[in-house]
């Protein structure tokens, strides 16, 4: 049964996922960059994220914030990547996919703007029954409007998904 949603705290998909999960009564958390940095300054204090000791993973020293991405994938049971089809390339999101493959974690990469995306995500979650779900995708600066799209789709999916109540 799904209990917790984790994410890295960046604007866009990450923060939207944490907001909706908290609103619907899921536990939230995850790893974030040192100093809780995000593209618009600092990750809000009401997101209980743990800063990593370093910004870069030794396996991806050229990718900003790669260590928090790697650890969130590692510490989850599955990873959901919300990635619009029109986004040509997002280095951080590509690293998330690589990490899921490296750790042999279930992964769903889906365009949140597709009409059937909520049903596909719901069915995928139902088939896996993860306890901890990592949600990732582009930042708001990289993909304007992705935060609202993420909130809409996750509200549809998570409001129907059985979960453990907060203690």
ABEGO torsion letter per residue (X at the ends): XBABBBBAGBBEAAAAAAAAAAAAGBBBEEBBBBGGBBAAEBBBAABBBBBBABABBAABAABBGAAAAAAAAAABABBBBBBBAABABBAAAAAAAAAAAAAGBBBBBBBAABAAAAAAAAAAAAAAGBABBBBBEBBAAABBGAAAAAAAAAAAAAAABBBBBBX
